[in-house]
Amino acid sequence: MAGYNEIRGLRVKYLSDDPANPEDGQVWYNSTTGNLRVDGIALAASWANGGNLGTARYSLAGSGTQTATLAVGGNNPGANAVVEEYDGSSWSEVNNIPTARRNISGFGTQTASVAAGGGPPYTTTSYEYDGTNWSGGGNLNTARGFASANGTLTAGLYAGGYTGTNLTNSESYNGTAWTATPAINTARRKGQSAGTQTAAVFMEGLNNTGYPSSNNVEEYDGSSWTSVNSATNPRYAGMGGGALQTASFIAGGSNGPSTLNKTELYDGTNWSNSATITTARLNGSGAGTQTAGIIFGGIGPNAQTEEFTGATVVTKNITTS
């Protein structure tokens, strides 16, 4: 004989709170909020406009997270020393970097960050930020601008760049001094990097002193660089980053003839296209993670900020609309 479940279907649970670990497709009634709820609703990745920078600029350094970002220096046009902090909705100007700098690179968090290099004239100088003040850091071994940087204040990585010609040089930082590390395989500038000091990824850029863009990608394991799967869209001067080698993103940039609005995600093996940015641009900066990224600035100069939300599965109310 058929049971109740076979005849009438499963009963909707009547709960005072949402379950801690619901299964995809699970439905329940939340008696506290008075809502019929379902888990497993897929939301596509998207970009949304955030608050504008106080000073429009490009070729600036960026570090931190989507809700605690640091923007340093840049070109507007001409090198500037402006530093701004972002809280997830608006930018506030804070203490300037000691020396106006463009084509600078940075890494770390909003309250423990390094900004290094830049030019022309190309420099070895680096500065450290503690959330309030700037102080002198160790000098790079090789003066350059347009480099890629990632990591933390006490475990950073700085690779590639330009000083009249593209470079393969790579250096690590321990919070005090820079140490030469193995060179990247292909000399490039205006690429992007993500991950940690010993598990990094260097993405795209310019292969030589002209302007052909590259889709080359290399990974670093703390001892050597290895070429891995190329990105889908060749570009230079993109914006992006990521806390992990296996979860990075890159958006915008240029392929030479065109300025791009394309976004790509890297999972440590393969590249996939994602949501396009609202305004195609290049030479801005980026920070955050693959699921909560941020880009800001760009050639114009541009003050626009955009925030990225990765694809996710969420719980939603069931309504008649």
C-alpha positions as CSV (number, residue, x, y, z in Angstrom):
1,M,0.0,0.0,0.0
2,A,1.3,3.5,-0.9
3,G,2.4,5.6,2.0
4,Y,1.6,9.3,2.7
5,N,4.8,10.5,1.1
6,E,4.0,8.7,-2.2
7,I,0.4,9.9,-2.3
8,R,0.7,13.5,-1.0
9,G,4.5,14.3,-1.5
10,L,7.0,15.4,1.2
11,R,5.7,17.8,3.8
12,V,7.2,21.3,4.0
13,K,9.1,21.7,7.3
14,Y,7.8,24.3,9.7
15,L,10.9,25.9,11.3
16,S,11.6,28.8,13.6
17,D,14.9,29.6,11.7
18,D,16.6,28.6,8.4
19,P,18.4,25.3,8.6
20,A,22.1,25.5,9.0
21,N,23.1,23.4,5.9
22,P,20.1,23.2,3.6
23,E,20.3,21.0,0.5
24,D,19.8,22.4,-3.0
25,G,16.0,22.4,-3.7
26,Q,15.1,22.1,-0.1
27,V,11.9,24.0,0.8
28,W,10.8,25.1,4.3
29,Y,8.6,27.6,6.1
30,N,10.3,30.1,8.4
31,S,7.7,30.9,11.1
32,T,9.8,33.7,12.5
33,T,9.9,35.7,9.3
34,G,6.7,34.3,7.8
35,N,8.4,33.3,4.6
36,L,8.3,30.2,2.5
37,R,12.0,29.6,1.6
38,V,14.0,27.5,-0.9
39,D,17.7,26.8,-1.2
40,G,19.7,26.4,-4.4
41,I,18.9,29.5,-6.4
42,A,21.8,30.2,-8.7
43,L,22.8,33.8,-9.2
44,A,25.1,34.8,-12.1
45,A,28.3,36.7,-11.6
46,S,27.9,40.5,-12.0
47,W,29.6,43.9,-11.8
48,A,28.0,46.9,-10.1
49,N,29.1,50.5,-9.8
50,G,30.6,51.6,-6.5
51,G,31.6,55.0,-5.2
52,N,33.9,57.1,-7.4
53,L,37.5,57.8,-6.5
54,G,38.0,61.4,-5.1
55,T,40.8,61.9,-7.6
56,A,40.4,60.4,-11.1
57,R,43.6,58.7,-12.2
58,Y,45.3,55.8,-13.9
59,S,48.5,53.8,-13.5
60,L,47.9,53.6,-9.7
61,A,48.6,50.9,-7.1
62,G,45.8,48.9,-5.5
63,S,45.7,46.5,-2.6
64,G,43.3,45.1,0.0
65,T,39.7,43.7,-0.3
66,Q,36.5,44.8,-1.8
67,T,35.4,46.5,1.4
68,A,38.8,47.7,2.6
69,T,40.8,48.9,-0.5
70,L,43.8,51.1,-0.8
71,A,44.5,53.2,-3.9
72,V,48.0,54.8,-4.2
73,G,49.5,57.4,-6.5
74,G,48.9,57.3,-10.2
75,N,48.7,59.6,-13.2
76,N,46.1,62.3,-13.6
77,P,48.0,63.3,-15.9
78,G,51.4,63.6,-14.2
79,A,52.5,61.7,-11.2
80,N,50.6,62.3,-8.0
81,A,50.9,61.4,-4.3
82,V,47.2,61.0,-3.5
83,V,46.2,58.0,-1.4
84,E,42.5,57.0,-0.8
85,E,40.8,54.3,1.2
86,Y,37.6,52.5,0.3
87,D,35.1,51.1,2.8
88,G,32.8,49.3,0.4
89,S,30.7,52.3,-0.5
90,S,32.9,55.5,-0.7
91,W,36.5,56.6,-0.9
92,S,38.2,58.9,1.6
93,E,41.5,60.7,1.1
94,V,44.2,59.8,3.7
95,N,47.9,60.7,4.1
96,N,49.8,61.0,0.8
97,I,52.6,58.7,-0.2
98,P,55.9,60.6,0.5
99,T,56.8,60.8,-3.2
100,A,54.4,61.3,-6.1
101,R,54.5,58.2,-8.2
102,R,52.9,56.8,-11.3
103,N,53.1,53.3,-12.9
104,I,53.5,52.0,-9.3
105,S,52.6,48.6,-7.9
106,G,51.3,47.5,-4.5
107,F,50.3,44.6,-2.4
108,G,49.0,43.8,1.1
109,T,46.0,45.0,3.0
110,Q,44.5,48.4,3.6
111,T,46.3,48.7,6.9
112,A,49.5,46.8,6.1
113,S,50.5,47.6,2.5
114,V,53.6,48.1,0.3
115,A,53.8,50.4,-2.7
116,A,57.0,50.0,-4.8
117,G,58.7,51.1,-7.9
118,G,57.2,53.3,-10.5
119,G,58.4,56.0,-13.0
120,P,59.7,57.3,-15.2
121,P,62.2,58.1,-13.9
122,Y,62.2,54.4,-12.7
123,T,62.9,53.9,-9.1
124,T,63.8,51.2,-6.5
125,T,62.1,53.0,-3.7
126,S,59.3,51.2,-1.7
127,Y,57.1,52.5,1.1
128,E,55.1,50.8,3.8
129,Y,51.7,51.9,5.0
130,D,50.3,51.0,8.5
131,G,46.8,52.3,8.0
132,T,47.7,55.8,8.9
133,N,51.3,56.7,8.1
134,W,53.9,55.9,5.4
135,S,57.5,54.9,6.1
136,G,60.4,53.9,4.0
137,G,60.7,50.2,3.1
138,G,63.6,48.3,1.6
139,N,64.8,49.2,-1.9
140,L,64.1,47.0,-4.9
141,N,67.1,45.4,-6.5
142,T,66.0,46.5,-9.9
143,A,64.4,49.9,-10.6
144,R,61.2,49.6,-12.7
145,G,57.6,50.5,-13.3
146,F,54.6,48.6,-14.7
147,A,55.4,45.5,-12.6
148,S,53.0,43.0,-11.1
149,A,52.8,42.5,-7.4
150,N,50.9,40.3,-4.9
151,G,51.2,39.0,-1.4
152,T,51.4,40.5,2.1
153,L,53.6,43.2,3.6
154,T,55.9,40.6,5.1
155,A,55.6,38.1,2.2
156,G,55.3,39.9,-1.1
157,L,56.3,39.2,-4.7
158,Y,57.1,41.7,-7.4
159,A,57.7,40.5,-11.0
160,G,58.2,41.7,-14.5
161,G,58.0,45.4,-15.4
162,Y,59.7,48.0,-17.5
163,T,62.8,50.2,-17.4
164,G,63.3,51.0,-21.0
165,T,62.8,47.4,-21.9
166,N,60.6,44.7,-20.6
167,L,62.0,42.7,-17.7
168,T,61.9,39.1,-16.4
169,N,63.2,40.0,-12.9
170,S,61.3,38.8,-9.9
171,E,61.9,39.7,-6.3
172,S,60.4,38.8,-2.9
173,Y,59.9,41.0,0.1
174,N,60.0,40.0,3.8
175,G,58.8,43.3,5.3
176,T,62.3,44.7,5.5
177,A,64.4,43.7,2.4
178,W,64.0,42.6,-1.2
179,T,65.6,39.4,-2.4
180,A,66.1,38.4,-6.1
181,T,64.1,35.3,-7.0
182,P,63.9,33.2,-10.2
183,A,63.0,35.2,-13.3
184,I,59.7,34.8,-15.1
185,N,60.0,33.0,-18.5
186,T,58.7,35.8,-20.7
187,A,59.7,39.4,-20.2
188,R,56.5,41.4,-19.8
189,R,55.0,44.6,-18.3
190,K,51.5,45.7,-17.5
191,G,50.4,42.2,-16.5
192,Q,48.5,41.2,-13.4
193,S,49.4,38.8,-10.5
194,A,47.6,37.1,-7.7
195,G,48.1,34.6,-5.0
196,T,50.8,34.4,-2.3
197,Q,54.6,34.8,-2.3
198,T,55.1,31.0,-2.8
199,A,52.0,30.2,-4.9
200,A,51.5,33.0,-7.4
201,V,50.1,33.5,-10.9
202,F,51.4,36.1,-13.4
203,M,48.7,36.9,-16.0
204,E,49.1,38.4,-19.5
205,G,50.7,41.8,-20.3
206,L,53.0,43.2,-23.0
207,N,55.6,40.8,-24.4
208,N,58.0,43.4,-25.7
209,T,58.6,47.1,-26.1
210,G,55.9,47.5,-28.6
211,Y,52.2,47.0,-28.0
212,P,51.2,43.5,-28.9
213,S,49.2,42.1,-26.0
214,S,49.9,38.7,-24.5
215,N,47.7,35.9,-23.1
216,N,50.7,34.2,-21.5
217,V,50.2,32.9,-17.9
218,E,52.9,31.6,-15.5
219,E,52.7,30.1,-12.0
220,Y,55.3,30.4,-9.3
221,D,55.8,27.8,-6.6
222,G,58.4,29.6,-4.5
223,S,61.3,28.2,-6.5
224,S,60.5,28.4,-10.3
225,W,58.0,29.8,-12.8
226,T,56.1,27.5,-15.1
227,S,54.0,28.4,-18.2
228,V,50.4,27.2,-17.8
229,N,47.2,27.4,-19.8
230,S,46.9,30.8,-21.6
231,A,44.1,33.1,-20.9
232,T,41.3,33.3,-23.6
233,N,41.6,37.0,-24.3
234,P,45.1,38.5,-24.9
235,R,45.4,41.8,-23.1
236,Y,47.7,44.2,-21.3
237,A,47.0,46.8,-18.6
238,G,44.1,44.8,-17.2
239,M,42.8,45.1,-13.6
240,G,42.4,42.2,-11.2
241,G,44.0,40.0,-8.6
242,G,42.9,37.4,-6.2
243,A,44.1,36.0,-2.9
244,L,44.8,32.6,-4.3
245,Q,46.8,31.2,-7.2
246,T,43.8,28.9,-7.9
247,A,41.1,31.7,-7.8
248,S,42.2,34.9,-9.6
249,F,40.4,37.3,-12.0
250,I,41.4,39.8,-14.6
251,A,39.1,42.5,-16.2
252,G,39.3,45.2,-18.8
253,G,42.6,46.1,-20.4
254,S,43.5,46.4,-24.1
255,N,44.4,44.0,-26.9
256,G,46.0,46.8,-28.8
257,P,43.3,47.9,-31.2
258,S,40.5,47.9,-28.6
259,T,39.8,48.6,-25.0
260,L,38.1,45.6,-23.4
261,N,35.2,45.0,-21.0
262,K,35.9,41.3,-20.7
263,T,36.4,39.5,-17.5
264,E,38.1,36.1,-17.1
265,L,38.4,33.8,-14.1
266,Y,41.3,31.3,-13.4
267,D,40.8,28.2,-11.2
268,G,44.4,27.1,-11.2
269,T,44.0,25.1,-14.4
270,N,41.5,26.6,-16.8
271,W,40.2,30.1,-17.8
272,S,36.5,31.0,-18.1
273,N,34.7,34.1,-19.3
274,S,32.6,35.9,-16.8
275,A,30.4,39.0,-16.5
276,T,31.6,42.0,-18.5
277,I,32.5,45.2,-16.7
278,T,30.2,48.2,-17.1
279,T,32.9,50.5,-18.6
280,A,35.6,49.2,-20.9
281,R,39.0,50.6,-19.7
282,L,42.6,50.0,-19.1
283,N,45.5,51.0,-16.7
284,G,43.3,51.1,-13.6
285,S,43.9,48.9,-10.6
286,G,42.2,46.0,-8.9
287,A,42.0,44.2,-5.6
288,G,39.9,41.7,-3.7
289,T,39.1,38.1,-4.5
290,Q,37.6,36.1,-7.4
291,T,34.2,36.1,-5.6
292,A,34.4,39.7,-4.3
293,G,36.7,41.8,-6.5
294,I,37.0,45.5,-7.1
295,I,38.5,47.6,-9.9
296,F,39.0,51.4,-10.0
297,G,40.5,54.2,-12.0
298,G,41.8,53.9,-15.5
299,I,42.9,56.0,-18.5
300,G,40.7,59.0,-18.9
301,P,41.6,59.7,-16.2
302,N,38.8,57.7,-14.8
303,A,37.3,57.8,-11.2
304,Q,34.9,54.9,-11.6
305,T,34.8,52.0,-9.2
306,E,33.2,48.6,-10.0
307,E,32.6,45.7,-7.6
308,F,32.4,42.1,-8.7
309,T,30.2,39.4,-7.2
310,G,31.0,35.9,-8.3
311,A,28.4,33.4,-9.3
312,T,26.8,31.9,-6.2
313,V,23.9,29.7,-4.9
314,V,21.7,31.3,-2.4
315,T,18.5,30.9,-0.4
316,K,15.5,32.9,-1.5
317,N,11.9,33.6,-0.4
318,I,9.2,31.9,-2.6
319,T,6.8,34.6,-3.8
320,T,4.0,34.9,-6.3
321,S,5.9,37.5,-8.3
